[in-house]
Amino acid sequence: MTGKRLSAILLLLALFSVHAPLRAYTVQYRDSSGVIARRWMTQPIIIAFSTSMQSPPANIKAGTDVIGAARRALRRWSIVSNVQFFETSSSVQTISPPNAGDRINLITVSPDNASAFDSQDNPGRTRVFSDAGAITEADIALNPNVLFSSDGTPGTYDLESTFTHEVGHLLGLEHSAILGATMQPRQAMNGLYNLPAFTQRTLSEDDIAGARALYGSRAGTGSLFGRLIASSIGGQSQPISGAHVFAEDAVTGRVIAGGITLPSGDYRIDALPRGSYHVIGQSLDGPVEADEIATAHGSYAGLVDTTPPFRTHVAMRSASELIPVLADKATSLGFFVSPNLAPALTPRLIGMNGELSTVALPLKPGKKFTVYVAGEGIDEVPAAGISSTSPFISIDPDSVSEAEFDTPYPAISFEITVARNTPAGEYSIVLQSADGEIVYLVGALTIDEE
């Protein structure tokens, strides 16, 4: 298996250490410190399509329906929450400079926005202006230094996926730590895994929960809230900041939504459908890292690592791992973990078709796939220690073998079978080392509706 390559995304990250430090969108409530999420207070949200979208520049493949892709992206969000958009047009080509908004909510593809990007930056950028939590303006620009298409052309970014991600930012959402979410920090490029990169056009359950937490359409759903605490033998306790707390449906194993703990250790996950869940807390030290959640301002300012470090922990209530969520109710769920025990098992990359990356694997029901995982401690995972929490996804322990990639840490491969009746959604891979340490690759497998 020598000669397999890292994806272009990973190579760029390795060479240029590019990160997108943004506030986690999971602060969707006002806490005791007054932290509030940014959101629009008035609707409809008036969106101005720049005239540049009518005659797109050369970095967008000729014949691409730019306006149609933007409209479909807006529609994705409006149909899942109480968000309304009103479309207009504008001759303005460039997004507003920082701290100097013009109150025009612009979507532009003009090359005049080159100064807002460096050559290896993200495919899109959204600049949001707010006042005491109320969004007053949001502008979206495409990166003129990268290529776009809507037909899966290898080496290009999918235009609709980029717009869908950036509209999430326009609404006030930031990045998710769930790999299969549209709002995860990185977008796949067409050709990764030898496939078109269309999956981020479709909103995950986590994306939908985030939008509904901000804008409603939450009837019949519930919430989880609590505090993640590190307790020591001496009786001292410390809140855990920057941990990822996420909920998986106990019946299907689908990842539904997640949140990041505040410096107080508090988390909150809203808009969960009624049902039973497994709730897991783990350090942000893997495909999505803590400094990709942080921003220079707000409640996560200065977040670099999960502090104190801890190993993945499954929450329990009344001696059961099943956590009930009731309609129109908020359920309190706090849990304690052992402090200062840094994870030794840290999967960082996942892949298929001879490539590794940090974005979810797009799988099809009724198919078998060879999957790769790479990271520290991976070679300490026995064959029986690789599993899925979903009854629809099975892993063949006899297929587990060492894999060779140009990475500074070991890699393994194994076969996954996806049942024909697997519901669309995001699913995790669970790894358990020989000494019992567990870790989740959260939402690393994504299945879209046919």
KELOZA-766397 format. One record per residue: x, y negated, z of N, C-alpha, C in turn. Coordinates in pm, whole numbers, padded with zeros to 5 digits, always signed. Each point is the difference from the previous one (the first is absolute). Layout:
XYZXYZXYZ...
# end
This chain:
+00082+00121+00000-00082-00121+00000+00085-00126+00000+00131+00017-00022+00089-00116-00006-00040-00088-00117+00017-00130+00018-00028-00092-00109-00135-00066+00010-00082+00040+00096-00127-00069+00019+00029-00143+00043-00088-00090-00035+00028-00140+00022-00098-00063+00098+00049-00100+00072-00089-00082+00080-00079-00089-00094-00121-00038+00043-00079-00090-00083+00066-00137-00009-00040-00075-00102+00053-00136-00017-00030-00086+00121-00115+00024+00063-00035-00077+00119+00104+00019+00108+00038+00127+00025+00096+00028+00106+00137-00053-00032+00040+00007-00127+00130-00052-00039+00009-00150+00024-00106-00071-00035-00001-00144+00022+00006-00033+00148-00075+00075+00080+00002-00023+00144+00138+00024+00056+00067+00105-00048+00132+00033+00050+00102-00106-00039-00013-00051-00123+00098-00095-00050-00019-00140+00055-00124-00041+00016-00027-00138+00033-00066-00020+00136-00033+00110+00070-00066-00007+00131-00122-00090-00004-00083+00019-00102-00119-00083-00016-00108+00047+00096-00055-00092+00076-00112+00030+00088-00105-00108-00017-00120+00031+00038-00109-00096-00007-00053-00023+00141+00061-00090+00077-00039-00017+00140-00131-00076+00012-00105+00075+00025-00132-00059+00007-00072+00048+00125-00088-00081+00052-00077+00037+00118-00092+00117-00030-00004+00095+00089-00088+00115-00020-00145-00045-00001-00076+00055-00093-00138-00047-00012-00088+00056+00108+00055+00087+00086-00082+00066+00099-00035-00087+00120+00053-00123+00008-00049-00091+00103-00129-00062-00053-00110+00071+00020-00128-00037-00059-00098-00046+00107+00051-00056+00108-00085-00035+00112+00071-00107+00082-00072-00059+00091+00061-00096+00092+00030+00071+00131+00127-00004+00043+00034+00068+00125+00012-00103+00112+00046+00045+00118+00007-00089+00116+00097-00115-00020+00093+00016-00095+00095-00107-00029-00049-00092-00110-00120+00026-00052-00055-00086-00103+00045+00034-00141+00064+00117-00018+00045+00039-00133-00122+00028-00088-00002-00060-00117-00112+00023-00091+00055+00028-00140-00075+00075-00075+00037+00025-00139-00044-00117-00086+00073-00019-00110-00041-00101-00097-00114+00057-00085-00103-00081-00022-00111+00042-00085-00070-00123-00055-00077+00021-00105-00082-00107-00056-00125-00016+00085-00031-00125+00033-00118-00027+00083-00122-00037-00083+00021-00036-00126-00112-00037-00088+00005+00084-00127-00117+00025-00056-00009+00077-00124-00105-00064-00089+00006+00024-00132+00096+00087-00067+00140-00060-00004+00099+00085-00017+00138-00043-00017+00018-00036-00147+00031-00124-00027+00012-00046-00139+00140+00032-00051+00008+00084-00104+00126+00044-00058+00018-00067-00135+00112-00067-00019+00029-00069-00125+00099+00083-00082-00045+00050-00116+00089+00070-00091+00078-00104-00080+00131+00005+00012+00085-00091-00077-00015+00030-00149+00013-00104-00081-00007+00019-00145+00114+00088-00049+00103+00020+00083+00110+00090-00039-00049+00143-00018-00112+00036+00063-00053+00136-00011-00063+00025-00136-00035-00107-00072-00059+00015-00133+00107+00027-00106+00121-00049+00024+00113+00022-00092+00119+00045+00083+00000+00125+00044+00101+00047+00095+00140+00001-00059+00102-00015+00084+00139-00004-00046+00049+00137-00043+00123+00003-00051+00055+00120-00062+00027+00113+00098+00006-00028+00131+00024+00109+00095-00124+00084+00025-00115-00042-00054-00123+00078+00006-00022+00062-00138-00016+00132-00004-00008+00071-00127-00110-00059-00088+00032-00020-00125-00094-00057-00097-00129+00082-00004-00113-00069-00004-00129+00065-00006-00060+00032+00135+00073-00026+00109-00051+00027+00134-00111-00098+00036-00109+00052+00056-00113-00084+00041+00028-00054+00140+00068-00112+00007+00043-00057+00127-00120-00045+00083-00090-00073-00060-00116-00050+00073-00087+00117+00047-00018+00101-00084-00078+00116+00040+00062+00071+00119+00133+00013+00003+00067+00065+00113-00021-00079+00128+00006-00134-00009-00022-00083+00119-00144+00011+00048-00094+00001-00092-00141+00011+00040-00028+00134+00068+00058+00107-00054-00020+00131+00062+00061+00005+00139+00114-00065+00019+00063-00004+00132-00087-00074+00100-00056-00113-00040-00090-00075+00088-00123+00083+00034-00051+00071-00099-00120+00081+00021+00026+00114+00098+00120+00057-00003+00033+00109+00092-00026-00042+00145+00042-00121+00033-00014-00047+00138-00142-00045+00030-00066-00062-00095-00133-00055+00029-00104+00110+00020+00018+00116-00064-00102+00103+00012+00011+00080+00129+00111-00016+00074+00015+00076+00125-00021-00085+00124-00017-00130-00017-00016-00088+00117-00085-00120-00038-00032-00080+00098-00083-00119-00024+00086-00115-00052+00060+00020-00113+00083-00102-00065-00060-00032-00135-00013-00128-00029-00051-00045-00128+00101-00094-00065+00022+00019-00129+00091-00086-00077-00079-00074-00107+00047-00120-00030-00056-00079-00110+00117-00040-00089-00009+00033-00128+00110-00021-00093-00013-00134-00072+00114-00069-00010+00010-00120-00080+00135+00003-00071+00035-00106-00068+00128-00004-00071+00075-00127+00036+00130+00002-00028+00084-00115+00032+00117-00006-00097+00041-00121-00033+00119-00018-00084+00128+00005+00081-00012+00009+00133+00118+00008+00086+00072+00131-00026+00133-00006-00007+00080+00117-00032+00075+00058+00119+00033-00084+00097+00087+00044+00110-00074+00000+00132+00039+00093+00088-00057+00005+00133+00048-00118+00081-00074-00036+00101+00036-00114+00084+00129+00028+00074+00084-00102+00019+00121+00020+00079-00035+00020+00147+00091+00056+00080-00029+00021+00142-00039-00131+00068-00102+00008+00085-00045-00113+00080-00050-00117-00083-00043+00026-00124-00053-00108-00084-00109+00055-00091-00103+00055+00061-00109+00059-00077-00083-00104-00072-00058+00040-00113-00085-00091-00078-00148+00041+00005-00034+00100+00084-00136+00051+00019-00055+00068-00126+00088+00038-00094-00040+00081-00114+00049+00142+00024-00092+00096+00001+00037+00140+00021+00034+00061-00135+00126-00009-00036+00045+00026-00136+00049+00144-00016-00036+00062-00112+00065+00122-00045+00070-00034-00131+00132+00018-00004+00078-00042-00115+00103+00104-00038+00027+00010-00130+00105+00089-00050+00107-00080-00072+00002-00131+00020+00092-00088-00072+00145+00025+00040+00093-00001-00096+00143+00012+00033+00052-00121+00077-00080-00107+00009+00042-00117+00077+00013+00031+00149-00047+00117+00043+00010+00037+00141+00127+00077+00033+00096+00001-00091+00122+00078+00021+00072-00038+00129-00008-00127+00038+00072-00044+00121-00058+00060+00127-00121+00054-00008-00061+00063+00117+00050+00142+00022+00081+00052-00094+00051+00136+00006+00150-00004-00025+00070+00103+00052+00132+00026-00056-00015+00123-00088+00104+00034-00075-00016+00097-00109-00040+00138+00048+00025+00033+00125-00033+00133+00049-00111-00005+00103-00082-00100-00005-00105-00017+00100-00121+00085-00036-00105-00013+00079-00123+00076-00021-00069-00040-00131-00088+00087-00053-00068-00033-00125-00098-00116+00011-00049-00026+00120-00092-00111+00018+00027-00072+00131-00054-00119+00012+00013-00077+00124-00128-00078+00024-00044+00000+00125-00116-00078+00040+00042-00098+00108-00025-00125-00022+00031-00104+00099-00131-00045+00063-00010+00019+00131-00123-00027+00073+00019-00120+00091-00095-00092-00003-00003-00117+00087-00115+00015+00097+00023-00028+00127-00106+00017+00098+00009-00108+00107-00110-00017+00070-00009-00098+00107-00075+00065+00116+00073+00031+00109-00059+00062+00118-00075+00128-00034+00059+00079-00091-00061+00127-00036-00090-00005-00121-00045-00119-00041-00087-00013-00118+00086-00019-00124-00014+00089-00098+00073-00017-00125-00061-00117-00077+00087-00089-00045-00045-00116-00076+00040+00006-00146+00098+00085-00031+00043+00018-00138+00084+00126-00009-00009+00068-00116+00087+00115-00025+00028+00006-00150+00127+00009-00037+00042+00003-00140+00073+00131-00029-00027+00058-00116+00065+00123-00043+00079-00028-00127+00126+00044-00001+00084-00010-00119+00062+00135-00029+00014+00033-00129+00075+00119-00040+00146-00036-00019+00085+00097+00025+00144-00020-00015+00036+00003-00149+00049-00110-00056+00034+00000-00143+00127+00076-00032+00070+00050+00105+00125+00072-00021-00020+00150-00016-00125+00049+00012-00026+00143-00015-00108+00020-00104-00012+00124-00048-00092+00032-00109-00130+00058+00054-00111-00031-00069-00133+00047+00039-00070+00063-00121-00090+00093+00030-00089+00056-00101-00124+00052+00071-00096+00047-00077-00119+00064+00058-00021+00140-00055+00097+00049-00077-00016+00131-00064+00101+00103+00049+00070-00029+00110+00094+00096+00056+00135+00003-00066+00036-00098-00078+00130-00003-00067+00113+00014+00101+00086+00102-00013+00110+00018+00096+00088-00124+00009+00046-00029+00120+00087-00115+00023-00073-00130+00021-00135+00005+00003-00080-00119+00026-00080+00020+00129-00044-00111+00058-00095+00007+00111-00142-00002-00055-00088+00074+00066-00140-00002-00040-00063-00132+00043-00052-00074-00097-00050-00134+00024-00116-00001+00099-00095+00092-00018-00117+00001+00088+00039+00036+00144+00096+00092+00017+00047+00034+00134+00062-00120+00069+00079-00076-00076+00063-00120+00057-00106-00101+00042-00096-00026-00087-00107-00094+00034-00079+00049+00122-00029+00129+00007-00079+00051+00112+00075-00021+00132+00129+00027+00001+00081-00022+00120+00001-00147+00038+00023-00087-00098+00010-00143+00030-00134-00059+00043-00111+00048-00054-00130-00049+00046-00021+00038+00146+00051+00116+00042-00004+00034+00142+00069-00104+00085+00116-00047-00045+00069-00108+00072-00083-00129-00003-00059-00030-00115-00083-00120-00012-00112+00000+00103-00052+00120+00031-00108+00010+00098+00049-00010+00144+00132+00005+00020+00054-00009+00135+00062+00128+00050-00006+00107-00080+00063+00125+00039+00149-00005-00028+00075+00072+00081+00143+00010-00024+00035+00145-00027+00116+00045+00042+00044+00133-00040-00045+00108+00096-00022+00118-00056-00041+00118+00075+00117+00096+00009+00004+00079+00108+00103+00103+00016-00046+00135-00053-00116+00005-00064-00051+00124-00059+00045+00005-00145+00076+00103-00036+00067+00002-00130-00096-00005-00117-00118+00061+00014-00094+00002-00111-00089-00121-00010+00017-00098+00088-00084-00120-00004+00045-00094-00111-00095-00067-00061+00034-00104-00097+00086-00108+00064-00021-00024+00130+00072-00107+00068+00130+00046+00066+00050+00119-00035+00132+00037+00051+00104-00091-00067+00121-00015+00059+00091-00105-00044+00050+00010-00144+00006+00120-00057+00062+00013-00131-00097+00056-00103+00014-00046-00122-00082+00049-00110+00084+00090-00089-00057+00114-00037+00070+00090-00091+00005-00060-00140+00105+00036-00073+00011-00041-00140-00046+00115-00088-00064-00031-00110-00039+00104-00095+00121+00083-00040-00019+00130+00001+00111+00091-00031+00058+00065+00123-00023-00057+00118+00042+00066+00123-00072+00134+00010+00073+00104+00033-00051+00138+00003-00046+00044-00138+00045-00071-00107-00041+00030-00137-00151-00015-00019-00059-00096+00070-00144-00021-00004-00031-00150-00014-00117-00035-00053-00044-00140+00009-00031-00034+00145+00022-00123+00037-00017-00042+00140-00132-00075+00016-00110+00075-00005-00132-00061+00006-00065+00011+00138+00056+00076+00092-00072+00030+00124-00025-00123+00086+00087-00102-00010-00019-00117+00085-00107-00096-00054-00060+00035-00114-00120-00073-00043-00116+00029+00095-00001+00120+00056-00112+00048+00081+00026-00026+00147-00095-00059+00069+00018-00031+00142-00009+00126+00085+00090+00011+00096-00004+00109+00096-00101-00033+00109-00030+00101+00083-00087-00024+00116+00060-00106+00091+00132-00003+00011+00067-00100+00084-00019-00140-00055+00013-00016-00132-00024-00131-00063-00144-00046+00024-00094+00093-00018-00141-00033+00018-00028-00040+00144+00057+00075+00096-00020-00034+00141+00055-00138+00031+00115-00034-00059+00056-00132+00023-00089-00111-00051-00054+00017-00122-00087-00102-00057-00129-00014+00081-00055+00114+00043-00124-00006+00076+00022-00056+00140+00116+00022+00056+00029-00058+00130-00001-00152-00006+00044-00056-00112+00004-00145-00015-00132-00059-00047-00070+00073-00089-00113-00061-00069-00133+00073+00018-00001+00101+00084-00129+00063+00026-00029+00118-00088-00127+00032-00015-00047+00125-00059+00047+00116+00086-00016-00020+00135+00048+00101+00095-00114+00075+00067-00122-00017-00046-00114+00066+00063+00021+00151+00003-00021+00060+00116+00016+00144+00015+00140+00047+00025+00096-00093+00010+00137+00038+00028+00037-00039+00143+00109+00056+00049+00046-00029+00135+00145-00044+00000+00054-00021+00119+00136-00048+00016+00073+00080+00107+00131+00001-00011+00088+00052+00104+00091-00112+00045+00020-00011+00131+00094-00100+00049+00066+00055+00126+00116-00054+00029+00069+00046+00120+00141-00054+00005+00080+00065+00081+00137-00045+00022+00092+00121-00001+00113-00015-00064+00101+00105-00005+00110-00038+00099+00021+00087+00099+00089-00030+00112+00107+00108+00011+00123-00044+00023+00109+00091+00032+00013+00006+00151-00013+00119+00057+00008+00017+00145+00126+00075+00036+00062-00035+00111+00123+00064+00044-00023+00073+00131+00095+00086+00036-00012+00079+00122-00002-00090+00122+00070-00110-00006+00007-00090+00114-00124-00085+00021-00101+00018-00082-00125-00073+00018-00007-00129-00078+00110-00040-00065-00002-00121-00081-00065+00031-00135-00072-00095-00052-00063+00019-00130+00031-00120-00088-00004+00023-00132+00033-00105-00095-00089+00015-00122-00066-00108-00043-00079+00009-00122+00089+00024-00121-00053+00073-00097+00076+00030-00122-00045-00095-00110+00095-00074-00052-00026-00097-00106+00041+00058-00134-00081-00024-00101+00037+00041-00135-00016+00147-00027-00090+00067+00071-00028+00141-00028-00117+00011-00097-00002+00107-00076-00110+00026-00092-00098+00096+00066-00124-00043+00017-00107+00084+00053-00099+00022-00113-00031+00126-00032-00087+00028-00113-00096+00113+00035-00112+00003-00073-00108+00095+00026-00022+00088-00121-00004+00132+00023-00030+00097-00104-00135+00066+00030-00081+00015-00102-00128+00069+00016+00026+00145+00041-00061+00042+00110+00027+00133+00055-00053+00112-00088-00097-00029-00086-00059+00104-00085+00079+00018-00128+00029-00109-00069+00066+00008-00131+00151-00018+00007+00049-00064+00107+00142-00034+00008+00037-00127-00073-00097-00069-00060+00030-00126-00070+00044-00107+00097+00100-00079-00040+00040-00117+00077-00101-00111-00028-00062-00052+00105-00107-00098-00019+00048-00143+00019+00075-00028+00105+00046-00137+00023+00108+00001+00107+00075-00110+00005+00106-00012+00099+00020-00142+00044+00082-00018+00101+00031-00132+00053+00139-00002+00060+00055-00118+00020+00132-00019+00059-00016-00064+00137+00070+00052+00100-00014-00055+00134+00068-00136+00012-00065-00086+00078+00053-00132+00031+00110+00011+00106+00071-00108+00030+00098+00005+00110-00060+00043+00133-00130-00022+00018-00069+00044+00121-00028+00150+00000+00029+00069-00112-00033+00141-00015-00140+00024-00051-00079-00107-00017-00139+00014-00043-00010+00030-00149-00100+00079-00035-00034+00025-00139-00152+00000-00011-00049-00012-00121-00143+00011-00026-00019+00047-00143-00086+00098-00019-00034+00051-00133-00151-00013-00017-00043-00082-00093-00142-00027-00022-00053+00075-00122-00133-00001-00013-00071+00051-00117+00025+00148-00024+00007+00079+00108+00014+00144-00011-00139+00064-00013-00021+00084-00100-00128+00071-00008-00022+00086+00124-00125+00018+00035-00033+00085+00115+00055+00141-00022+00062+00056+00105+00055+00135-00012+00103+00027+00107+00073+00109-00017+00107+00039+00092+00133-00016-00070+00100-00045+00077+00129-00035-00057+00114+00057+00083+00111+00024-00068+00129+00014+00065+00067-00137-00009+00049-00051+00112+00064-00131+00004+00146+00021+00039+00089-00053-00082+00143+00025+00016+00074-00132+00010+00099-00005+00086+00090-00115+00007+00141+00044-00033+00071-00078-00083+00139+00033-00026+00079-00125-00036+00131+00012+00014+00089-00112-00030-00003-00030-00150+00020-00126-00033+00013-00040-00140+00147+00014-00039+00036+00120-00042+00138+00030-00035-00002+00109-00106-00033-00039-00121-00015+00098-00107-00020-00069-00132-00088+00054-00087-00023-00066-00129-00046-00145+00013-00080-00031+00102-00035-00139+00032+00064-00032+00134+00079-00105+00005+00072-00035+00121-00059-00126+00064+00039-00021+00126-00060-00109+00078+00025-00136-00064+00119-00023-00057+00029-00133-00053-00076-00028-00130-00070+00099-00054-00089-00025-00113-00139-00040+00046-00026+00007+00129-00127-00042+00057+00012-00142+00055+00118-00040+00036+00021-00126+00072-00004-00121-00092-00011-00116+00062+00006-00128-00069+00076-00099+00087+00034-00112-00057+00070-00102+00078-00092-00072+00096-00131+00014-00017-00097-00067+00084-00103+00100+00048-00079-00038+00098-00109+00085+00045+00041+00099+00106-00090+00095+00030+00017+00088+00114+00112+00100-00017+00044+00026-00123+00107+00096-00022+00133-00066-00033+00013-00129+00025+00123-00071-00031+00118+00067+00069+00104+00027-00075+00120+00061+00056-00005+00151+00011-00109+00063-00042-00009+00146+00009+00101+00063-00095+00088+00081+00057+00101+00070-00078-00015+00151+00018-00026+00041+00122-00014+00142+00032-00120+00020+00091-00046+00125+00008-00095+00036+00104+00073-00001+00133-00051-00074+00099+00070-00019+00127-00095+00026+00117+00041+00087+00096+00114+00091-00007-00029+00114-00097+00105+00067-00048-00022+00112-00092-00068+00116+00071-00076+00077-00074-00065+00119+00056-00026+00099-00111-00025+00122+00039-00030+00104-00098-00152+00013-00019-00038+00043-00117-00141+00008-00039-00082+00069+00108-00116-00061+00026-00086+00047+00109-00145+00003-00048-00068+00113+00024-00142+00014-00033-00081-00035+00124-00091-00096-00012-00080-00044+00114-00098+00107+00042-00031+00002+00129-00099+00095+00052-00097-00075+00090-00120+00055+00007-00102-00057+00087-00081+00116+00058-00007+00006+00131-00070+00109+00068+00055+00135-00044+00135+00008-00004+00071+00124-00034-00030+00047-00142-00044-00088-00087-00029+00037-00138+00068-00097-00095+00048+00052-00113+00057-00086-00103-00107-00062-00089-00123+00044+00013-00109-00056-00079-00053-00127+00065+00010-00110-00072-00043-00131+00052-00129-00039-00071-00112-00009+00073-00127-00036-00065-00008-00150-00025-00052-00037-00117-00029-00139-00033-00148-00008-00031-00070-00088+00070-00145-00015-00015-00033-00122-00084-00115+00005-00065-00043-00112-00083-00025-00123+00086+00052-00113-00047-00023-00130+00064+00051-00003+00145+00103+00080+00029+00060+00003+00133+00151-00013-00012+00060-00059+00103+00146-00006+00010+00045+00097+00108+00089+00092-00037+00047+00103+00091+00139-00034+00050+00017+00000+00131+00130-00029+00060+00086+00126-00001+00123-00012-00049+00091+00113-00004+00144-00051+00020+00044+00004+00123+00138-00032+00030+00077+00128+00024+00131+00001-00029+00076+00121+00029+00144-00034+00034+00061+00095+00072+00134-00016+00052+00096+00094-00072+00121-00047-00022+00104+00082-00062+00128-00013+00081+00094+00092-00022+00131-00008+00066+00084-00105-00071+00062-00090+00074+00072-00112-00062+00144+00036-00038+00056-00086-00086+00142+00003-00033+00049+00135-00048-00088+00074-00065+00037+00126-00061-00015-00019-00151+00108-00045-00062-00007-00035-00141-00026+00124-00085-00078-00014-00106-00025+00114-00088+00130+00054-00059+00016+00131+00004+00113+00065-00065-00039+00050-00138-00129+00019-00020-00055+00046-00127-00064-00120-00069+00064-00052-00105-00046-00124-00063-00005+00017-00153-00107+00059-00053-00013+00007-00146-00012-00140-00060+00077-00026-00104+00004-00134-00058-00049-00005-00144+00009+00112-00071-00037+00003-00140-00086+00122-00028-00087-00013-00098-00083+00111-00044-00001-00001-00152-00022+00117-00060+00006+00000-00145-00058+00125-00063+00001-00003-00133-00045+00112-00083+00058-00020-00139-00008+00101-00084+00047-00010-00138+00143-00053-00009+00084+00040+00095+00142-00034-00006+00037-00138+00048-00092-00073+00063+00028-00136+00047-00041-00019+00145+00074-00085+00069-00033-00042+00135-00039-00146-00001-00091-00040+00090-00040-00139+00011-00063-00022+00137-00066-00116+00015-00068-00032+00126-00148-00030-00022-00055+00048-00111-00142-00017-00027-00066+00137-00004-00131+00002+00020-00074+00125+00013+00006+00082-00129-00015+00132+00017-00001+00091-00114-00143+00014-00052-00026-00032-00127-00135+00015-00056-00024+00146-00039-00085+00069+00075-00027+00141-00023-00140+00020-00057-00020+00115-00062-00129+00035-00060-00057+00123+00070-00131+00002+00028-00062+00119+00058+00016+00122-00089+00013+00117+00064+00010+00124-00074+00137+00026-00061+00102-00073+00043+00134+00013-00057+00102+00033+00108+00115+00053-00044+00114+00027+00088+00114-00092-00038+00071-00053+00098+00106-00097-00023+00124+00036+00082+00116-00030-00056+00124+00007+00076+00032-00139+00053+00013-00010+00131+00018-00128+00069+00137-00003+00068+00062-00119+00000+00128-00019+00067-00017-00097+00117+00075+00022+00106+00009-00093+00112+00147-00013+00039+00044-00123+00023+00140-00025+00038+00005-00094+00119+00097+00022+00087+00018-00087+00116+00083+00069+00106+00033-00074+00106+00078+00055+00109-00078+00111+00071+00067+00109+00027-00060+00110+00074-00086+00094-00082-00016-00028-00130-00086+00084-00083+00052+00143-00007+00132+00017+00002+00057+00134-00008-00018+00078+00129-00055-00064+00105-00028+00069+00126-00146+00045+00009-00076-00021-00107-00141+00038+00000-00012+00142-00054-00052+00095+00078-00018+00135-00052-00113+00006-00101-00003+00106-00079-00103+00014-00103-00139-00007+00059-00018+00056+00119-00131-00001+00063-00035-00135+00060+00095-00094-00002-00022-00131+00060-00052-00104-00096-00040+00039-00121-00054-00094-00099-00147+00032-00019-00086-00100+00018-00144+00027-00005-00076-00124-00044-00130+00018-00016-00093-00110-00023-00111+00013+00102-00058-00112+00041-00113+00005+00092-00132+00020-00072+00004+00016-00133-00122+00017-00077-00021+00147-00036-00123+00051+00014-00029+00137-00043+00003+00016-00151+00005-00110-00074+00000+00005-00146+00140+00009-00059+00102-00018+00082+00139-00005-00048+00081+00105+00073+00064+00089-00075+00080+00105+00061+00144-00007-00050+00092+00042+00085+00143-00003-00030+00054+00142+00012+00072+00043-00100+00055+00135-00004+00135+00002+00072+00008+00061+00119+00128+00001+00074+00109+00076-00073-00037+00097-00084+00101+00078-00073+00066-00081-00111-00058-00116-00033+00055-00082-00109+00100-00103+00049+00017-00015+00131+00087-00104+00055+00146+00030-00032+00068-00098-00055+00142+00017-00032+00071-00134+00005+00131+00004+00003+00081-00122-00001-00005-00062-00138-00003-00132-00004+00002-00073-00127+00119-00095-00001+00050-00030-00119+00117-00086-00014-00037-00130-00070+00024-00111+00070-00020-00134-00054+00117-00087+00042+00018-00110-00067+00104-00095+00038-00048-00088+00113-00017+00060+00117-00043-00073+00119+00099+00028+00112+00008-00090+00099+00092+00023+00112-00056+00095+00105-00114+00062-00027-00062+00091+00095-00056+00119-00075-00029+00109+00071-00043+00123-00066-00140-00010-00058-00030+00093-00092-00130+00006-00065-00043+00146-00011-00131+00020-00001-00057+00133-00018-00110-00007-00105-00035+00116-00054-00113+00009-00092-00093+00111+00048-00128-00011-00037-00099+00103+00035-00121-00018-00090-00082+00104-00006-00118-00004-00086-00125-00032+00081-00082-00091-00056-00128-00039+00058-00111+00041-00098-00107+00059+00053-00118+00031-00081-00117-00084+00048-00065-00068-00093-00115-00085+00030-00127+00071-00047-00092+00021+00092-00124+00071-00034-00082-00077-00102-00081+00072-00077-00080-00063-00105-00104-00097+00057-00048+00027+00121-00105-00083+00059+00055-00105+00097+00128-00035-00014+00060-00099+00090-00061-00138-00023-00053-00065+00104-00055-00136-00016+00110-00100-00036-00036-00101-00074+00094-00108-00030+00042-00068+00130+00123-00045+00003+00050-00069+00118+00148+00021+00020+00050-00041+00117+00141+00010+00034+00019+00105+00108+00104+00081-00015+00029+00110+00092+00146-00006+00042+00028+00053+00119+00136-00004+00054+00068+00136-00010+00131-00003-00002+00083+00118+00022+00055-00009+00141-00005+00109+00075+00048+00004+00137+00124+00090+00006+00105-00052+00060+00123+00075+00018+00024+00023+00148+00045+00120+00037+00032+00032+00139+00135+00070+00003+00094-00058+00076+00133+00057+00010-00001+00121+00091+00112+00071+00004+00010+00121+00081-00016-00030+00149+00035-00122+00042-00014-00034+00143-00136-00062+00033-00093-00001-00096-00137-00044+00026-00032-00143-00036+00099-00079-00044-00029-00138-00041-00085+00000-00128-00105-00084-00003-00085-00010-00118+00006-00141-00057-00028-00010-00129-00010-00130-00064-00093+00015-00120-00073-00107-00027-00096-00003-00111+00053-00086-00113-00008+00049-00123+00012-00084-00118-00142-00045-00032-00034-00119+00050-00141-00042+00010-00055-00039-00138-00103+00073-00043-00062-00032-00129+00092+00021-00117+00095+00093+00011+00099+00020-00107-00056+00070-00121-00116+00062+00014-00066+00068-00113-00129-00073-00030-00018-00043-00123-00120-00076-00034-00072+00070-00114-00133+00013+00016-00083+00066-00098-00112-00095-00040-00001-00039-00126-00102-00091-00050-00118+00079-00054-00115-00065-00005-00118+00062-00060+00023+00023-00150-00050+00111-00048+00016+00030-00143-00083-00096-00084
# end
